[in-house]
Amino acid sequence: MPYMSIEAAVAAAVAAYLISSFIYNIAFHPLRSFPGPLLWRATRLTKCYHFLRGDMPFAVRDLHIRYGPVVRISPEELAFADAQAFKDIYNQKMVKWKGMYGFKPEHIQDIAGVSETRHHAFMRRHLAAGFSETALRNQESILVDHVDLLIHQLRERSAGGRVPQDMRNWFNWLTFDITGTLVFGAEFGGLRHAKSAEWVAMMTDNVRVLMWMSALLGFVGTTLRRVLVWILMSGIIPSVAAHEQRTKNMLRERMDRKGTYDDRDYIIDGLININDPRVESNAVVLIMAGSETTSTALTATLFALLQAPEKMARITKEVRSTFSRDEDITMASTLDKLPYLMACLSEGLRWYPPSVSGLARVVPKGGAKICGHYVPEDTIVAAWTWSVTRDTRYFTDAYRFHPERWLLGEDERFANDELDASPPFSIGSRSCIGKNLAMAELRLTLARLVYNFDLSLASPFKGDWFKGQKAYLVWDKPSVMVTLTPTGES
């Protein structure tokens, strides 16, 4: 009897393992009764494939349309498209799934990625002062100065409406400059120079690296996970190492200047004051989360308004009839006096949610009830915002932009909409710590923009704006070219 070669033996062993795993996941796994396509239920590779393609939110939405509000999207993971899932998952004591964020050791995790509840609570407690109402009032001049600079630059560069501007880029430069100032005490200079600063460009480039790393960490075993973590943390990836060193330098400059600031609250001070080793990782995530998502909301909301001239006319009339000068457009006045603008922002956050993927949690020991289903312990679960906000059970004409749905009693078409089914900042103890800051930026920027300019798309857009877009850890947004004519010159 001939002996099997080592190569053949290894191949046979791997094949046997894969086949047995496939059979177990389909026929014997605790989640076997939940619906989903065969390849999604059998292996993590299908999810990984769509994640790396950048179409995961769209693929999951298609699965919900076919299989219903609960779908098994990997051997140990369930996706929910149900408004109740937000409460059942994020209001319970479920820990964050490490697969997406587990590439860093626990002691240098950041507030967005840390899984252990006590570490998250510690960081949130020490960062909270920088996001308080008092801090926000002290920070208002920073927001106003940067929005004023945006308006000035747009006036200069639009040449009276003759030169269209890419508002995606301008919103990126604005939000990164604001958040950079609030974290490092110094702006990046994107607005002044009309280009992304080196630090921001490096961080944006690294998103793709982190996306691949996150996808791989989601399905490899412990040994390979350690290898991948070592690769990321060792500094052998040049872009990651360069960005890490630049961040350290900026933080060192920030701490060297401590004591020379005015009385404004800077959002990283809580960790700097206690010499916490997680200052660096939190600085990066606070800037990324605080800038990219706000820029996304502004870009999408403006595009949607420009696609609907009657809505653009209404918000313009509201702002210009309420205020007679720029200085009166403040954080407080935009909150109290502009209900339609607020409705536009709420609808923009629903229509194009900045956090597009499901925020994964792990079911605790003993299992949990989610949307009436018993879910076994150790199951990964998430409510997928893109799927829920596109569900006609909760939103009438869900795929279209209708700010009127947020003005209660105005339009009977939307009387039965469940507005709580769109929580763009999440809910529970891990909801977005910077919600109030983000909303203040959105209100000030949009109000001052429509006050100072008549706006229109540089060229008409027809078709589905979402078609072909990619959503990784953040949206890969398309350009939005806009003609801006200063008020009084149209």
C-alpha angles and dihedrals in degrees: 000000000000118000120242114245119244090247092052092046092052091047091049092049092050091047091049091050093049093047093047091048090049092051093045094050092050102039110020109024116115088243094052093113095059116095127246142119116297097245093047092051094044103049143016090225094083092057090044090052094054092042091056091044089057094234100100097117091050093046092050091049089053089051091052091051089053103036106024137247096321119053133171106229099175134008092275103022136087126194119207127204096185129109090223089060091071090062097038095049106032100035092053125080095262119146123231115265110252097209095085096040106023097104092097128067112253094249093062099037120128131232093261097049108031111112103193111090097219093053091049092049091050093053094043091050093053094044096044096086091062091055099042124118089253091052092047091055089051090048095050094095089057091054093045094048092053095045089049089052090050091053091047093050093047091051091051098044101038090062095215093315096310096108116054117221130215101237092190089068095042092051090049092052091046098050095042091050092051095047092042090055092049092049105033099023090239132078124240093232098236094133095046095049099030093231138089115272119241093252092051093045091051091049092049091050090050092056089078091051091050091046092057091043092050092049093050094046088055095070111017124098128251097272095050090043089058090049092051092047090051091050091052097042099040096073096239091123099081098208093049093046093048093049092048092052092047090051091052090050093050092048090049090052089047093053093044089058094048111128093032094081129101120246096280117123116243113205099229095050093096092066095036090055092059095039091240113185090221094068093103097049091045092049090057096046094044091053094045095045094040096047110032096047094047091048090050092052093049093047095049096043093050092047092050091050092049089052089057108050093186091057092045089051092050096051091045092052092047094053097042095045091050100047133041098187140024094246091065092059101091138150091264098043094048090052096049105034108036110066095159093050089051089050090051091053093047090050092046090054089051097042094047107017110200091214096056103168130068116273099231123223133177121237109240128236112297094031129254142245112245120178089339094308123115107232119195122238119273092029115139110232136179141167106231108221095199091055096045096047090050093052115111090208086075106024129039112229085002098184094058132076110251115162088178091076088072094054101082114225096008101101122024091205088076099039093112098044114127101223092184087070088078109064101160093177093044122233138253131043092324098050117133110294091203099054096118093047092049093049091048090053091048094049096045095045098046094042095050092044095056091040093057103035144040102225134201137156111270089229130011116266121214128180135030112332090201095054110112095005118136126221116194120149083325134010118281091220124204123232118273108205111200135184109223118194114185113242111271094024099079 
